[in-house]
Amino acid sequence: MRPELGYGLVAGAGMGGWLLLEYALGLHTRHLAAASYTHWGTELILVTMLYLLLRRQLRRLNRYWLPVWEGVLYGSVASFVAALAFYVFAATYLYFINPDWPDVRLAFDVAAMRDRGVPEEQVREYARLFRRAFSPVGLAVTIPVAYTVLGAVASSVLTLWVNWRHKERIHAG
């Protein structure tokens, strides 16, 4: 199996596991304010796996440096695979494990927006976009696109970081 596929599957499984952990800790039911921050865990898992993938590719190919375009290509493929795996899990989660979560989250967000004095038109627009994003078509579009773009951007930065941190081999002779 190609490394980017393997790392993508592991990242997708980790992201799904993080979602389950949030649910088990009550962050999708009782502690919604904390969930506003903990949802970044899926992005952190993806970026960590991309770093490990790019570091492995640099060492596996026995290179002094990895071109950024190659890093972006590896990262984009791995991110797309991770996004597809996470989409399957998120759809299963939203339709079988915790189908009330979008409604609970939306009610919490709308109440917070109204408390801050956000105009009602903006609140309704947010609610409309939120519902559209969590529809079956919305999930199928937003998760793969968002995580693939995130992975491509993160891979460009991570490739530069991995290249900078890579130690040159000194040959005696």
Sequence and secondary structure as in RCSB ss.txt:
>XXXX:A:sequence
MRPELGYGLVAGAGMGGWLLLEYALGLHTRHLAAASYTHWGTELILVTMLYLLLRRQLRRLNRYWLPVWEGVLYG
SVASFVAALAFYVFAATYLYFINPDWPDVRLAFDVAAMRDRGVPEEQVREYARLFRRAFSPVGLAVTIPVAYTVL
GAVASSVLTLWVNWRHKERIHAG
>XXXX:A:secstr
  HHHHHHHHHHHHHHHHHHHHHHTTTTTT HHHHHHHTTHHHHHHHHHHHHHHHHHHHHTT S   HHHHHHHH
HHHHHHHHHHHHHHHHHIIIII TTHHHHHHHHHHHHHHHTT  HHHHHHHHHHHHHHTSHHHHHHHHHHHHHHH
HHHHHHHHHHHHHHH        
